[in-house]
Each structure stands twice: as structure tokens, then as C-alpha cells.
Amino acid sequence: MYKILEQINKPKDLEKLTLKQLNQLSQEVRDYMLSVISKNGGHVASNFGIVELTIALLKVFNFDKDKIVFDVGHQSYPYKILTGRRESFKTLRKYKGISGFPKREESKYDFFDVGHSSNSISVALGMAKARDIKKENFNVISLVGDGALTGGMAYEGLNDLGYSKTKMIVIINDNQMSISKNVGGLSNYLTKIRLNKHYNLLKKKVHNRLGDKNKLAKLIKKAKHTFKSIFVQKMLFEDLGIRYIGPVDGHNIEEMIKLFNEVKNLEEPVVIHVVTKKGKGYIHAEEEPNKFHGISPFDMETGEILSKSDKLTYSKAFGDAIVNIAKHNKNVVAITAAMTEGTGLKKFAQTYPERFFDIGIAEQHAVSFAAGLATQGLQPVFAVYSTFLQRGFDQILIDVCMQNLPVVFMIDRAGLVGNDGKTHQGIFDISYLSMMPNLTILAPKTVLEIEPMLKYALALKKPVAIRYPRGGNKLDLEPAKEIQEGKWEIIEKGEKLAIIATGKMVEEAIQVKEKLKEAKINPMVINALSIKPLDILLLKRFSRNKYNIVTLEDNVENGGLGTLIESAMRKVEYKGKILKIAHKDKFIEHGGVDELMKAEKMDTEGIVKRIMKWW
């Protein structure tokens, strides 16, 4: 079934393959990826689009010494398969299996851990500079998608690369055509000229003879730039001091091999613009690339997701809520950073297109943009995954909180997210947001609290963050009767022990109580829907009545809810005990959320055992 692929155990095995075999290999890689991703879930569209490009890179470059840095890294599946991980690829995204992103500890061919966007050029430039300082000789490649070029950090890297003139290759994998095509014939002609050895030798000789200050040299240079400005749209890179080559057909292995063989010997920074098609070779992914960006297990034949659920998710609840609220509040606007569908904003975008802003993969810009909107009387709502919000830390602190502007942050995927792994776990937001003055932090325990909580946040007219997990609820819980900052909800009464939980951990607290009652322990269960400010009156009551306290949160312990409560209780001379149950000071690997919670001893059974041992 995989005649060629089964012969590839390391990159050097591609050297002996003919062009015909390489093309056959591309189909086998696609077939193999489909067989695995359809069972495990993962990123389909981007990986199907990059197969030939990956094969060409591995054919030409020697990654036993050369280096490649993926941007985001979700498009690294073909690379993993062809760099000695064919068999382990079957465990993709599974608990204790291989990661869906490059990971240094996984393979010597993974040179940098990635998962977020727009940093690959900076990282690769650092590697190239280190190479030069150490007087070593190898190529460094940054493989960046056109989407990542919506992030400002990519341009910071390009700017420094062009200024430093460091030998490095940037490959732009353009699969959305957000970078427009050059004039075809002329572009091909200029590409051939730029790679021509005689042209480069002549160019160098002219420069050496005439120098930069010679009037004729300046005139020639000006004429050349005028010519290219008229006919070539890709002046951005060359204006930065980086040679631009392309566009190149990203599915033509022969063309790319020839190009890479020429480029690898150039002693200057080069951008290669490669055009690919998302989902190439799998019709369902070609037709619906957004659906197959990141997908759960699906039927290979139909492309339909296998375990569809009609249960309301937090993302869907938010999407419905903001549409309803916007009907009556014309000042409400919504912002997303390239996550329209993932954050539940598709309906809002269709209903109120003039009040919807998808600003690309640019969280820093999104926060400052929201701040600007807020100064003019609008009420911006920025929907963003927890792991990506941290990219805008300074902007949240200075542009929003310092000026006390009415921006609402809807923080999706807060807590463990599972299979995407340590770069995507949303377990730090309480810790870094709780230190910010003027910011209120809320968390619903049920999807039914999303709309009233968002209404309340907008009514406060100040910075508010609302954090909620991926998916929906396990239990059918009634919404809180009152949502107010600094006020908690008593779910169940009890004696001597208070379990204070926030967000999805309220469900665990309820189940933990049932188990503890079997041991004659009857704790009070509290929904800490206001993480900041805390319910100081209730905490003082616990101090007076000598309650011991257990805190539950899907966040790291350092700086989390438990730490905030512990600090507050010291101020009232609390004499009881506090057990903080949260994620430890570490990065958490990939796996199913339930598997990870069990491993962290934060599932119902694990929490009960920890309380019994402590009690």
C-alpha cells in the first residue's frame, strides 16, 4: 500500500528516489496522513497542501546539519513522517504519543518547539547569526504561512534580516493567495535572471567597479528599481533588503528541487514565495479548508465528523449571546484574530458585517484596536483563545487597563484544551490577568451564564475578562440568580469545609461533594464566578466560622484563584487550612482533556483522594 513510503526511515533515503518515485511518494504520504488523522483528528488542509514542498526540501537540504523552523507548526505532519516518525505518527496527538507540532525532544530533526504564529523568522535568524559567530556552514530555513504574515512579529524579523544581510532562506507557503500573484511571464523571467550565476557575478562586478556613490551606479540602480516597481508587485521584501523569488508552484517537485539547489548557495537573505492549495489531494478538504483546518475524527469517505454533538458549547452560547445583545446595543462590536468560526462569531459576522473585525493573527493589534474603538464610545468584545491572548499582554495592561477602557475579553479555550498540547493549554490567564489594576475577571459554570455575564460585563463599562472552557457542560446546572463582581454563588451548603471552585471545576466540586459525603464529610460548594475581585465578605465568614478551604481551578497554581484566596485570608488572620488544587508549575503535554485531568489528579477521584489525605 505504501511501497515507497515504507522505504523512507530517514531524510537521506529520499536521495536515491527518482522524480517519478517522489511524485508517487507524495500520494502515499497523503493516503497515510488521511488514514491516521481521520482516526485521531488533527490538521488536514494545511498538511495536505504542503506535501510536495516538504519532499523537495528534504530532497535538497541536509537536515543532519541544515536547520528548518516551522511557523505555527501545524503543517509539519509530512515532515514528521519523512524524518523517521512514520510508525509513531499513528499515535499523533494521543496521550504520550507524538505531538501535532514540532518538538525538540521528539526528534533531532525538530529544531524548535512551536505552536504560535509569526515567530519563525526571528528564531531562524537567531540560529543563522549563531552559525556565523561560530563560523559554521549550514542553511537555515524559516517556513512561514501567508496567514502568519498578518502578525507584526514576522515583519520585525524580516526587517532585521534585511538589515543584517544574513544568509538565510524564508519560504512563504501561500495557500490563501493573500499575497497576490506577480505578472506571470515577467515574474518567471526575473526569477530566472536573479538565479543566473552570470547575472549575479556581473551585478557584483558592477557594484565593485562603480561603488554606491558613483552617479552612474545610482542612476542604474534607480532605473532598475523603477522597472521592478512598475512590473513587480513584490517590492516589499526587496525594499527590506531581501531577494524575492517567485511565485513558485508548490506542487511541482521538479521545479522546487531545481530552485532550492540554486538558492541554497546564495550568500544573502532570500524569500521564496511558494503557492500551494490547502487540502490538495483530498476533495473534502479542498472544498472546505476551514472545516479541515483542525478537525475531530471523521469519516474518510464523506468527510463528516464521527462524533457530532447537539450539546450547546460555550463558543456557540457566546456567538448566540452577542448577536442577541447587539440587536439592542448598537455600540457593541466584535473582534477576532483569525478565529471567526472557532470563537463562535460566524453568525455575528454575517448579521453585522460592519460591526465585525477579523484582524488576522495579530493579537497585539487586536487589543490596541479595541482600545481605540472604546475611546470613541463603542463597546468592543474581543473573542480569543486563552493561549493567544497572552501575546497581547502589554496592550491589555497599558492600552486597556491603565486607561480603564470598556473592553470585554471573551477568553475561549480557558484551561486544558487537550490534543494540541503544551503550546495551546490555556492555563495561565488567571495568573497574568489577576495582577492588572481595573480588570474584573469572571467565569461561568454553565453555558447558560454566558449571555447574562456578557450583558453584565458590558454594563460595567470597564475592562472585563470572561474565561470559559472548550466544549460544553457535563452536568445540567442552573444559572446563577445574580451575577455581580465580588459576589459568589453558594451551590450547596455544608459544614467545616468549603470547596471554592471556578468555571468548569464547579462541576467537579459537586461530584467531589457526593463522594466525600460517603466519608461523613459534608463540604459547602461555592461557585467563584467572580475571580477578581474575590467575595471578601464570604471569605471573612469562613474565617469567623473556622472553615477549612479547598480551591479548584483549571489554571496554574502560581497566581491563580487559590493563591489570591490564600493572600486575602492572611489579611484577615485566618487560622484554618487551605488546599489549593490547580495545575503545577510546568507545561502540560498533549492528550485528551479527561486523560490529562486524571494524570494531574484533578479529576473527581484524584481530588477526593487529595482532600482525604489532607483532611
Secondary structure, 3 states (H helix, E strand, C coil): CCCCHHHCCCHHHHCCCCHHHHHHHHHHHHHHHHHHHHHHCECCHHHHCCHHHHHHHHHHCCCCCCEEEECCCCCCHHHHHHCCCCCHHHHCCCCCCCCCCCCCCCCCCCCCCCCCCCCHHHHHHHHHHHHHHCCCCCCEEEEEEHHHHHCHHHHHHHHHHHHHCCCEEEEEEECCCCCCCCCHHHHHHHHHHHHCHHHHHHHHHHHHHHCCCCHHHHHHHHHHHHHHHHHCCCHHHHHCCCEEEEEEECCCHHHHHHHHHHHCCCCCEEEEEEECCCCCCCHHHHHCCCCCCCECCECCCCCCECCCCCCCCHHHHHHHHHHHHHHHCCCEEEEECCCCCCCCCHHHHHHCHHHEEECCCCHHHHHHHHHHHHHCCCEEEEEEEHHHHHHHHHHHHHHHHCCCCCCEEEEECCECCCCCCCCCCECCHHHHHCCCCCCEEECCCCHHHHHHHHHHHHHHCCCEEEECCCCCCCCCCCCCCCCCCCCCEEEECCCCEEEEECCCHHHHHHHHHHHHHCCCCCCEEEECCEEECCCHHHHHHHHHCCCEEEEEEEEECCCCHHHHHHHHHHHCCCCCCEEEEEECCCCCCCCCHHHHHHHCCCCHHHHHHHHHHHC
